[in-house]
Amino acid sequence: METLTKLSARSLEYYINAGRWENELDFFNLEVLFMTRLVEDHFLQLAGEDRVWKLTQLGSKLSDLMNEKHRVKESLTHQLRDLELMAQDLLNEIQEELAGKQAHLEYQMMNLIHDYRAVKTELYAILESCIE
C-alpha cells in the first residue's frame, strides 16, 4: 500500500474503485452460485410447468451474466495490475488511456449490476409464488 502513494490522486481513486468492484464481483459470484443451486436443487421441483420454463430461462440468463462477469473481472485485473506497476514506476502513467479504461470498466460494472438486478427481481417473484 505504501507504493500506492506514488500514484496521482486520480489514479489512486481508480485503484480504490477497481478494488471495490473486485470485491463486488467476488460477492456477485457467490450470490449467483448460491441462487443457481437453490433453484436447481429445490425450486424446480416445487414450480409448476409454466414456472419451470421461466426458471430455466432465468438460469440461462444467470449463466450469461457469469460469463460477462468473467470478462469484466479480466479487464479489472489488468487495470489493477497496470495501476500497481505505475505505483512502482514500472509503467508510465498515461492519464487519458487510464481514464478511458476506467470509464469502460465503470460502464461494464453498471450494466452487469443492472442486468443482474433485473434477473434477480424476476427470480424472486417466481420463488415467492412457489412458496405461497
Protein Blocks (a to p, Z undefined) as FASTA:
>chain_A
ZZmmmpcfklmmmmmmmmmmmmmmmmmmmmmmmmmmmmmmmmmmmpcfklmmmmmmmmmm
mmmmmmmmmmmmmmmmmmmmmmmmmmnopaccdfklmmmmmmmmmmmmmmmmmmmmmmmm
mmmmmmmmmmZZ
